Amino acid sequence: MLFRSGRPITISAGDDFGWMEKADMDTLMILVNAGLDMTLTLNDGRSFQVRFRYDETPVRSTPVEPNLTKYNNITIALREV
């Protein structure tokens, strides 16, 4: 699934913002494994055709203790197609 083209787009969150529930992380990982082109639409209305950057780790996150049902420090690595 290696694909290189276009500009990289990275979406990232931190320790205290952008947390994600485990169910949402599971859905995101299904999208990573599907290898599809997708549309990323930003709040300002701009849209980009993207796919995950498989030449690096497409999604990185840290499970939050103690129950591991939430994630933070999320980074999503995309590439414009």
Stockholm file with secondary structure:
# STOCKHOLM 1.0

chainA/1-81         MLFRSGRPITISAGDDFGWMEKADMDTLMILVNAGLDMTLTLNDGRSFQVRFRYDETPVRSTPVEPNLTKYNNITIALREV
#=GR chainA/1-81 SS CCCCCSCEEEEECCSSSCCEEHHHHHHHHHHHHHTCCEEEECTTSCEEEEEECTTSCSEEEEECTTTCCEEEEEEEEEEEC
#=GC SS_cons        CCCCCSCEEEEECCSSSCCEEHHHHHHHHHHHHHTCCEEEECTTSCEEEEEECTTSCSEEEEECTTTCCEEEEEEEEEEEC
//
